[in-house]
Amino acid sequence: MSRTTRRHARGYTVVELVMAMAVMAVGVAGVIAMQGVTAASNRHARALAVATHVGQAWLDMLATESSLWTERNSLARTTWLARVDAEASWFRPTFSSSLNFGPAFDTLGNAVPSGEIATNTQYCVDLRLLRLEDSTAGAGLIRAEVRVYWRREDIVLLPATTAPAHACALEPAIVSGDTTGSMFHFLYMSTAVRQQTRGDQPT
């Protein structure tokens, strides 16, 4: 048998098998890592979509509540807009049992009643209100900011901090101190709501 024939007839050497297995292992590890990144990206995209829905729901709720702001220099008929002069920074809105709407929301973006906040809360909402125009002349204007946040999967705790049990577990001032985003993901939305004059009211 010629030398060329013998070279083609022999099998793979151990070194060749080990090299082939190493290349395959690197490829498989890359595919697995890529799938992990893709899954994490999909979860974050879904959470961001739900948070956007929650934020928009709050903007709509505040715009709807402005329809009760008809009296000059008075927000007494409103629930959340009435706190514009009492709160200088972010605050946690109270839960309205009549509207079944409040600061806590579950995984699907549904409002969570006060009694279930500790067990079902995935997203939390804080508000910040600023009066832009006085309402004494019947043309009041309020800037309303909505902050939606939810817990990070990979929470990085800073010194002297503990992981929150759920999104609404910490006071707004403490949440505001999370400037590095180590505990929460944040979504900010804003709008302006104006006082409804008598001519704006539906007949």
C-alpha positions as CSV (number, residue, x, y, z in Angstrom):
1,M,0.0,0.0,0.0
2,S,1.4,3.3,-1.0
3,R,2.2,6.1,1.6
4,T,-0.7,8.3,0.3
5,T,-3.1,5.4,0.6
6,R,-2.0,4.6,4.1
7,R,-2.4,8.3,5.2
8,H,-6.0,8.4,3.9
9,A,-6.8,5.0,5.4
10,R,-5.8,5.8,9.0
11,G,-8.3,7.3,11.4
12,Y,-8.2,10.6,13.4
13,T,-5.6,11.0,16.0
14,V,-6.3,11.8,19.6
15,V,-5.0,15.4,19.1
16,E,-7.3,16.0,16.2
17,L,-10.3,14.7,18.2
18,V,-9.5,16.9,21.2
19,M,-9.1,19.9,19.0
20,A,-12.5,19.2,17.2
21,M,-14.2,18.8,20.6
22,A,-12.6,22.0,21.9
23,V,-13.9,24.0,18.9
24,M,-17.4,22.5,19.3
25,A,-17.4,23.3,23.0
26,V,-16.5,26.9,22.3
27,G,-19.3,27.1,19.7
28,V,-21.9,25.5,22.0
29,A,-20.8,27.8,24.9
30,G,-21.3,30.9,22.6
31,V,-24.8,29.7,21.5
32,I,-25.8,29.1,25.2
33,A,-24.5,32.5,26.2
34,M,-26.3,34.2,23.3
35,Q,-29.5,32.5,24.3
36,G,-29.1,33.8,27.9
37,V,-28.6,37.4,26.7
38,T,-31.6,37.1,24.3
39,A,-33.8,35.8,27.1
40,A,-32.8,38.6,29.5
41,S,-33.3,41.2,26.7
42,N,-36.8,39.8,26.0
43,R,-37.7,40.0,29.7
44,H,-36.5,43.5,30.0
45,A,-38.4,44.6,26.8
46,R,-41.6,43.0,28.2
47,A,-41.1,44.8,31.5
48,L,-40.5,48.1,29.8
49,A,-43.6,47.7,27.7
50,V,-45.7,47.0,30.8
51,A,-44.1,50.0,32.6
52,T,-45.0,52.2,29.7
53,H,-48.6,51.0,29.9
54,V,-48.6,51.8,33.6
55,G,-47.2,55.2,33.1
56,Q,-49.6,56.1,30.3
57,A,-52.5,54.9,32.5
58,W,-51.4,57.3,35.2
59,L,-51.1,60.2,32.7
60,D,-54.6,59.4,31.5
61,M,-55.9,59.2,35.0
62,L,-54.5,62.6,35.9
63,A,-55.8,64.2,32.7
64,T,-59.3,62.7,33.6
65,E,-59.1,64.0,37.1
66,S,-58.4,67.5,35.8
67,S,-62.1,67.5,34.7
68,L,-62.9,68.0,38.4
69,W,-60.7,71.0,38.6
70,T,-63.3,73.6,37.7
71,E,-63.4,75.9,40.7
72,R,-61.0,78.9,40.8
73,N,-58.0,78.4,43.1
74,S,-59.4,75.1,44.4
75,L,-58.5,71.4,43.8
76,A,-60.7,70.1,46.6
77,R,-62.6,67.8,44.3
78,T,-59.5,66.0,43.1
79,T,-57.7,63.2,44.8
80,W,-54.1,63.4,43.5
81,L,-53.8,66.8,41.9
82,A,-54.9,68.4,45.2
83,R,-51.4,67.5,46.6
84,V,-49.6,69.8,44.2
85,D,-48.9,72.5,46.9
86,A,-48.3,70.0,49.7
87,E,-45.6,67.9,48.1
88,A,-42.4,69.5,46.9
89,S,-40.8,66.3,45.6
90,W,-41.8,62.7,44.6
91,F,-44.6,61.2,46.6
92,R,-46.5,57.9,46.6
93,P,-50.1,58.5,45.5
94,T,-52.9,56.9,47.6
95,F,-55.0,54.0,46.5
96,S,-58.5,55.0,45.4
97,S,-61.0,52.2,46.2
98,S,-63.7,53.8,44.1
99,L,-61.5,53.8,41.0
100,N,-59.6,50.7,42.0
101,F,-56.4,52.5,41.0
102,G,-53.2,53.2,43.0
103,P,-49.4,53.2,43.0
104,A,-48.9,49.4,42.8
105,F,-49.2,47.2,39.7
106,D,-48.7,43.5,39.1
107,T,-46.7,41.6,36.4
108,L,-49.4,42.2,33.8
109,G,-49.9,45.9,34.6
110,N,-53.1,45.5,36.6
111,A,-53.6,47.8,39.7
112,V,-53.0,46.0,43.0
113,P,-55.3,46.8,45.9
114,S,-53.7,48.1,49.1
115,G,-54.1,44.8,50.9
116,E,-52.1,42.9,48.3
117,I,-49.2,45.2,47.7
118,A,-46.8,43.1,49.7
119,T,-47.5,40.0,47.7
120,N,-48.4,41.0,44.1
121,T,-46.5,44.3,43.4
122,Q,-44.1,44.2,40.4
123,Y,-44.3,47.9,39.4
124,C,-44.6,51.0,41.6
125,V,-45.5,54.6,40.7
126,D,-44.5,57.9,42.3
127,L,-45.8,61.3,41.3
128,R,-44.3,64.8,41.2
129,L,-46.5,67.8,40.7
130,L,-45.5,71.4,39.9
131,R,-47.9,74.3,39.5
132,L,-47.0,76.2,36.4
133,E,-49.9,78.7,36.3
134,D,-52.1,80.0,39.1
135,S,-55.7,79.0,39.0
136,T,-57.1,82.2,40.5
137,A,-57.9,83.4,37.0
138,G,-59.4,80.1,35.9
139,A,-56.5,79.1,33.8
140,G,-54.5,76.9,36.1
141,L,-51.8,74.6,34.7
142,I,-49.9,71.8,36.5
143,R,-46.9,69.8,35.3
144,A,-47.4,66.2,36.3
145,E,-44.5,63.7,36.3
146,V,-44.9,60.0,36.6
147,R,-42.1,57.7,37.7
148,V,-42.6,54.0,37.2
149,Y,-40.0,51.6,38.6
150,W,-39.5,47.9,39.1
151,R,-36.8,45.7,40.7
152,R,-33.7,44.8,38.8
153,E,-33.1,41.1,38.4
154,D,-29.4,41.6,39.2
155,I,-29.7,44.0,42.2
156,V,-26.4,45.6,43.2
157,L,-26.6,46.6,46.8
158,L,-24.8,49.7,48.0
159,P,-23.3,49.8,51.5
160,A,-25.9,50.1,54.3
161,T,-28.8,49.2,51.9
162,T,-31.0,46.1,51.8
163,A,-32.8,44.6,48.9
164,P,-36.5,45.8,48.8
165,A,-39.1,43.0,49.1
166,H,-41.1,44.5,46.3
167,A,-41.1,47.7,44.1
168,C,-43.2,49.7,46.6
169,A,-41.4,48.6,49.7
170,L,-39.2,51.7,49.9
171,E,-40.2,55.3,50.5
172,P,-40.1,57.7,47.5
173,A,-37.1,59.6,49.0
174,I,-35.1,56.4,49.3
175,V,-36.0,55.4,45.8
176,S,-34.8,58.9,44.6
177,G,-31.5,58.2,46.2
178,D,-31.0,55.2,43.9
179,T,-29.3,57.5,41.3
180,T,-27.1,54.7,39.9
181,G,-30.0,52.4,39.2
182,S,-28.5,49.7,41.3
183,M,-31.9,48.4,42.7
184,F,-34.5,49.5,40.1
185,H,-35.2,50.2,36.5
186,F,-36.9,53.5,36.0
187,L,-39.3,55.0,33.4
188,Y,-40.2,58.7,33.5
189,M,-43.2,60.3,31.7
190,S,-44.7,63.7,32.0
191,T,-47.6,65.8,30.9
192,A,-49.4,69.1,31.7
193,V,-52.9,69.2,32.9
194,R,-54.9,72.4,32.9
195,Q,-57.9,73.6,34.8
196,Q,-61.2,73.1,33.1
197,T,-63.2,76.2,32.8
198,R,-67.0,76.2,32.6
199,G,-66.8,76.4,28.8
200,D,-64.7,73.2,28.8
201,Q,-67.2,71.1,30.6
202,P,-69.3,68.7,28.6
203,T,-73.0,69.5,28.3
